[in-house]
Amino acid sequence: MLWYPVEGSKTIKAAPDTMVIFGRPKGESPETTLCERGSYQQWKEGNIPPQVAFEILSPGNTLVEMAKKFRFYERYGVEEYYLYDPDKGDFSGWLRAGDFLEVIENPIGWISPRLNVRFELVDGVEIYRPDGEKFATYLELIEQNQQAQHQLEQERQRSDKLAAKLKELGINPETL
């Protein structure tokens, strides 16, 4: 999603891989009729900038491009900025100090002041909830969903067998 921080300028924009904005409702903004925001127009959102921005490097990203993004986030009020390079396994972070984003010296084990989550670097970046539990990855969520569907199917089959057995005994399971 594109973020436009300045009203009237279509050229001042950024598209963080992920941005987190507290204090704004999900879905449509007060001044739009869309079910989903097509872009984040800051002046229509109480002039609240994204507080946290994440970038995940891809082979096509250049140093110049990433430097421009850093300056953009710094200039337009991002409080926390995180950068992950999955090819190198590097994870970096910056935290706002006044008008500037200052480097987080050791972002591994770091707890985000805004998100209250902890970052670890194991086989990639792992993120832990405030209760200490690790957030599941997309693949882990798919696997959990498949397991739940399998269990549900097993329970349905068990229920069907029990209903058939009750009917054999002359008992209508619908009336129990």
Backbone hydrogen bonds in HBPLUS format (Angstrom, degrees):
<---DONOR---> <-ACCEPTOR-->    atom                        ^
c    i                          cat <-CA-CA->   ^        H-A-AA   ^      H-
h    n   atom  resd res      DA  || num        DHA   H-A  angle D-A-AA Bond
n    s   type  num  typ     dist DA aas  dist angle  dist       angle   num
A0040-TYR N   A0002-LEU O   2.77 MM  38  6.15 171.8  1.78 165.7 168.5     1
A0003-TRP N   A0014-ALA O   2.70 MM  11  5.30 160.5  1.74 163.7 170.0     2
A0014-ALA N   A0003-TRP O   3.08 MM  11  5.30 144.0  2.22 136.4 147.3     3
A0004-TYR N   A0040-TYR O   2.84 MM  36  6.08 164.2  1.86 152.5 157.3     4
A0042-GLN N   A0004-TYR O   2.95 MM  38  6.08 154.0  2.01 154.0 162.6     5
A0009-SER N   A0006-VAL O   3.27 MM   3  5.78 163.7  2.30 132.7 133.3     6
A0017-ASP N   A0054-PHE O   3.07 MM  37  5.76 123.9  2.40 154.0 167.8     7
A0018-THR N   A0054-PHE O   3.26 MM  36  5.05 150.9  2.35 137.8 136.7     8
A0054-PHE N   A0018-THR O   2.80 MM  36  5.05 157.8  1.85 156.9 156.6     9
A0020-VAL N   A0052-VAL O   2.82 MM  32  5.05 156.9  1.87 146.3 151.2    10
A0051-GLN N   A0020-VAL O   2.88 MM  31  5.96 134.4  2.10 152.5 165.1    11
A0052-VAL N   A0020-VAL O   3.29 MM  32  5.05 164.5  2.32 140.2 142.3    12
A0032-THR N   A0029-SER O   3.10 MM   3  5.44 171.0  2.11 122.6 122.4    13
A0044-LYS N   A0041-GLN O   2.85 MM   3  5.58 149.8  1.94 124.4 133.5    14
A0045-GLU N   A0042-GLN O   2.93 MM   3  5.00 158.5  1.98 108.7 115.2    15
A0047-ASN N   A0042-GLN O   2.96 MM   5  4.84 131.4  2.20 156.6 151.2    16
A0048-ILE N   A0045-GLU O   3.31 MM   3  6.02 156.2  2.37 115.6 119.6    17
A0079-GLU N   A0051-GLN O   2.84 MM  28  4.93 134.6  2.04 116.0 130.0    18
A0080-GLU N   A0051-GLN O   2.93 MM  29  6.34 148.9  2.03 156.6 165.6    19
A0053-ALA N   A0080-GLU O   2.94 MM  27  6.42 153.7  2.01 151.9 159.9    20
A0082-TYR N   A0053-ALA O   2.93 MM  29  6.36 159.3  1.97 157.2 164.0    21
A0055-GLU N   A0082-TYR O   2.90 MM  27  6.34 148.4  2.00 152.6 163.0    22
A0084-TYR N   A0055-GLU O   2.93 MM  29  6.37 158.0  1.98 156.2 163.4    23
A0057-LEU N   A0084-TYR O   2.80 MM  27  6.14 158.5  1.84 158.6 165.9    24
A0061-ASN N   A0058-SER O   2.97 MM   3  5.62 163.4  2.00 125.0 130.0    25
A0066-MET N   A0062-THR O   3.03 MM   4  6.31 163.0  2.06 152.3 156.5    26
A0067-ALA N   A0063-LEU O   2.92 MM   4  6.08 150.3  2.01 146.6 155.1    27
A0068-LYS N   A0064-VAL O   2.96 MM   4  6.21 154.4  2.03 149.9 156.4    28
A0069-LYS N   A0065-GLU O   3.02 MM   4  6.34 154.9  2.09 146.3 153.2    29
A0070-PHE N   A0066-MET O   2.93 MM   4  6.14 160.3  1.97 146.0 151.3    30
A0071-ARG N   A0067-ALA O   3.04 MM   4  6.28 166.9  2.06 150.2 152.7    31
A0072-PHE N   A0068-LYS O   2.90 MM   4  6.09 154.1  1.97 146.8 154.7    32
A0073-TYR N   A0069-LYS O   2.89 MM   4  6.16 169.3  1.90 160.3 161.3    33
A0074-GLU N   A0070-PHE O   2.92 MM   4  6.12 157.9  1.96 151.6 158.6    34
A0075-ARG N   A0071-ARG O   2.79 MM   4  5.90 162.6  1.82 149.4 154.3    35
A0076-TYR N   A0072-PHE O   2.91 MM   4  6.04 160.4  1.95 157.5 162.0    36
A0078-VAL N   A0073-TYR O   3.04 MM   5  5.21 151.0  2.13 153.8 155.0    37
A0096-ARG N   A0079-GLU O   2.75 MM  17  4.80 150.4  1.83 153.5 151.7    38
A0081-TYR N   A0094-TRP O   2.99 MM  13  5.15 161.1  2.03 142.2 145.7    39
A0094-TRP N   A0081-TYR O   2.79 MM  13  5.15 143.8  1.92 150.3 160.1    40
A0083-LEU N   A0092-SER O   2.93 MM   9  5.19 163.7  1.96 141.5 145.4    41
A0092-SER N   A0083-LEU O   2.85 MM   9  5.19 165.0  1.87 156.2 161.2    42
A0085-ASP N   A0090-ASP O   2.83 MM   5  5.12 167.2  1.85 154.4 157.8    43
A0089-GLY N   A0085-ASP O   2.72 MM   4  5.59 132.5  1.94 149.6 165.3    44
A0090-ASP N   A0085-ASP O   3.22 MM   5  5.12 133.5  2.45 138.7 140.5    45
A0104-ILE N   A0093-GLY O   2.77 MM  11  5.30 162.5  1.80 145.3 140.0    46
A0095-LEU N   A0102-GLU O   2.79 MM   7  5.29 158.6  1.83 150.6 153.1    47
A0102-GLU N   A0095-LEU O   2.79 MM   7  5.29 169.9  1.80 144.6 141.5    48
A0097-ALA N   A0100-PHE O   2.72 MM   3  5.44 164.0  1.75 168.4 172.2    49
A0100-PHE N   A0097-ALA O   3.32 MM   3  5.44 166.7  2.33 120.0 119.7    50
A0110-TRP N   A0107-PRO O   3.17 MM   3  4.81 157.8  2.22 108.7 110.6    51
A0109-GLY N   A0119-PHE O   2.58 MM  10  5.32 161.8  1.61 165.2 172.1    52
A0119-PHE N   A0110-TRP O   2.99 MM   9  5.64 152.5  2.07 154.1 162.2    53
A0112-SER N   A0117-VAL O   2.86 MM   5  5.52 157.0  1.91 164.3 160.7    54
A0116-ASN N   A0112-SER O   2.76 MM   4  4.97 142.6  1.90 133.5 142.4    55
A0118-ARG N   A0128-TYR O   3.00 MM  10  5.00 155.7  2.06 136.9 143.9    56
A0128-TYR N   A0118-ARG O   2.83 MM  10  5.00 160.1  1.87 146.5 153.0    57
A0120-GLU N   A0126-GLU O   2.83 MM   6  5.06 159.1  1.87 154.1 157.6    58
A0126-GLU N   A0120-GLU O   2.72 MM   6  5.06 167.5  1.73 146.1 150.0    59
A0122-VAL N   A0124-GLY O   2.93 MM   2  5.39 150.1  2.02 165.7 157.4    60
A0135-PHE N   A0127-ILE O   2.82 MM   8  5.79 176.2  1.82 163.1 164.2    61
A0129-ARG N   A0133-GLU O   2.72 MM   4  5.40 162.5  1.75 167.0 160.7    62
A0132-GLY N   A0129-ARG O   2.88 MM   3  5.28 162.0  1.91 118.8 122.7    63
A0141-LEU N   A0137-THR O   2.90 MM   4  6.18 153.4  1.97 151.2 158.5    64
A0142-ILE N   A0138-TYR O   3.00 MM   4  6.33 153.3  2.08 147.5 154.6    65
A0143-GLU N   A0139-LEU O   2.98 MM   4  6.23 162.1  2.01 147.9 152.6    66
A0144-GLN N   A0140-GLU O   2.87 MM   4  6.09 159.9  1.91 149.0 154.6    67
A0145-ASN N   A0141-LEU O   2.92 MM   4  6.08 154.6  1.98 145.2 152.1    68
A0146-GLN N   A0142-ILE O   2.89 MM   4  6.18 156.7  1.95 151.3 157.7    69
A0147-GLN N   A0143-GLU O   2.92 MM   4  6.18 159.1  1.96 152.2 157.6    70
A0148-ALA N   A0144-GLN O   2.94 MM   4  6.15 155.8  2.00 145.3 152.1    71
A0149-GLN N   A0145-ASN O   2.90 MM   4  6.14 155.4  1.96 148.3 155.1    72
A0150-HIS N   A0146-GLN O   2.90 MM   4  6.15 153.8  1.97 146.2 153.5    73
A0151-GLN N   A0147-GLN O   2.90 MM   4  6.16 161.7  1.93 150.8 155.5    74
A0152-LEU N   A0148-ALA O   2.89 MM   4  6.06 156.7  1.94 146.1 153.0    75
A0153-GLU N   A0149-GLN O   2.95 MM   4  6.17 154.2  2.01 145.2 151.8    76
A0154-GLN N   A0150-HIS O   2.94 MM   4  6.25 157.1  2.00 149.8 156.1    77
A0155-GLU N   A0151-GLN O   2.92 MM   4  6.18 158.3  1.96 151.2 156.8    78
A0156-ARG N   A0152-LEU O   2.92 MM   4  6.14 150.7  2.00 144.9 153.4    79
A0157-GLN N   A0153-GLU O   2.95 MM   4  6.21 159.0  1.99 150.8 155.8    80
A0158-ARG N   A0154-GLN O   2.94 MM   4  6.17 157.2  1.99 146.8 153.5    81
A0159-SER N   A0155-GLU O   2.87 MM   4  6.02 157.1  1.92 145.6 151.9    82
A0160-ASP N   A0156-ARG O   2.90 MM   4  6.14 155.3  1.96 147.4 154.1    83
A0161-LYS N   A0157-GLN O   2.98 MM   4  6.25 155.2  2.04 147.7 153.9    84
A0162-LEU N   A0158-ARG O   2.96 MM   4  6.25 159.2  2.01 149.7 155.3    85
A0163-ALA N   A0159-SER O   2.91 MM   4  6.13 157.6  1.96 149.1 155.4    86
A0164-ALA N   A0160-ASP O   2.94 MM   4  6.16 155.3  2.01 145.0 151.7    87
A0165-LYS N   A0161-LYS O   2.93 MM   4  6.17 155.6  1.99 147.8 154.5    88
A0166-LEU N   A0162-LEU O   2.91 MM   4  6.17 159.1  1.96 150.2 155.6    89
A0167-LYS N   A0163-ALA O   2.98 MM   4  6.22 156.0  2.04 146.5 153.0    90
A0168-GLU N   A0164-ALA O   2.98 MM   4  6.28 148.9  2.08 144.6 153.0    91
A0169-LEU N   A0165-LYS O   3.13 MM   4  6.45 139.9  2.29 141.2 151.7    92
A0169-LEU N   A0166-LEU O   3.04 MM   3  5.06 125.3  2.35  95.1 109.5    93
A0171-ILE N   A0166-LEU O   2.84 MM   5  5.11 162.1  1.88 148.7 143.4    94
A0170-GLY N   A0167-LYS O   2.94 MM   3  4.91 157.7  1.99 103.7 109.7    95
A0175-THR N   A0172-ASN O   3.13 MM   3  5.77 157.1  2.18 118.2 124.1    96
A0176-LEU N   A0173-PRO O   3.40 MM   3  5.40 163.5  2.43 101.2 105.9    97
